[in-house]
Amino acid sequence: MKSLIITLALCFTFHIQFVRAAPEPWQKLTPSEQQALIPVYPLWSTLPETQQHHLKRLAQHYHDLDPKAKQRFDSRLATWAKLTPEQRQAAREKYHAYTQLPQEKREQVKQIVKQNQATQAQQQPVSGTPIAPVMTLQAPLNKP
């Protein structure tokens, strides 16, 4: 009898966790949350409940952000939404590894990333058209 009670209690606990872990439908978000999270709309229903909850918390503070911070939020969220699930997982793992580094190493990593971003920005053309290699024509060599 005691094992039956324990088994039922465990089943009830797992059922409650399963119900609580159900993703939230997009329609249940407030209009301001929907506005903030529009870049992830296409994949909202596929996101785990924990990620939805995290994004919802961020969206609740969206209206308090200044225009520059809103633009940064939108840009990062759009970039995140374009990643494949595998790329997102890899990014999470990199971030987790980054948070485990001592502060001095983190600063070194930040500097390296800033240098890489500056180099990439310099290499990208202003027009948005990729730079094509310049081909030079050479006259055929005359052999004696």
Contacts in CASP RR format, 6 or more apart in sequence:
PFRMAT RR
TARGET T0000
AUTHOR 0000-0000-0000
METHOD contacts of the structure
MODEL  1
MKSLIITLALCFTFHIQFVRAAPEPWQKLTPSEQQALIPVYPLWSTLPET
QQHHLKRLAQHYHDLDPKAKQRFDSRLATWAKLTPEQRQAAREKYHAYTQ
LPQEKREQVKQIVKQNQATQAQQQPVSGTPIAPVMTLQAPLNKP
20 49 0 8 1.000
21 49 0 8 1.000
22 49 0 8 1.000
23 44 0 8 1.000
23 45 0 8 1.000
23 47 0 8 1.000
23 48 0 8 1.000
23 49 0 8 1.000
23 52 0 8 1.000
24 49 0 8 1.000
24 52 0 8 1.000
24 53 0 8 1.000
24 56 0 8 1.000
25 45 0 8 1.000
26 34 0 8 1.000
26 41 0 8 1.000
26 44 0 8 1.000
26 45 0 8 1.000
29 37 0 8 1.000
29 56 0 8 1.000
29 59 0 8 1.000
32 59 0 8 1.000
32 62 0 8 1.000
32 63 0 8 1.000
33 56 0 8 1.000
33 59 0 8 1.000
33 60 0 8 1.000
33 62 0 8 1.000
34 41 0 8 1.000
35 62 0 8 1.000
36 58 0 8 1.000
36 59 0 8 1.000
36 62 0 8 1.000
36 63 0 8 1.000
36 73 0 8 1.000
37 44 0 8 1.000
37 55 0 8 1.000
37 56 0 8 1.000
37 59 0 8 1.000
37 77 0 8 1.000
39 74 0 8 1.000
39 77 0 8 1.000
39 78 0 8 1.000
39 80 0 8 1.000
39 81 0 8 1.000
40 47 0 8 1.000
40 55 0 8 1.000
40 77 0 8 1.000
40 80 0 8 1.000
40 81 0 8 1.000
42 81 0 8 1.000
43 81 0 8 1.000
44 52 0 8 1.000
47 55 0 8 1.000
58 73 0 8 1.000
62 70 0 8 1.000
62 73 0 8 1.000
65 73 0 8 1.000
80 88 0 8 1.000
80 91 0 8 1.000
83 91 0 8 1.000
98 106 0 8 1.000
98 109 0 8 1.000
101 109 0 8 1.000
123 131 0 8 1.000
125 131 0 8 1.000
END
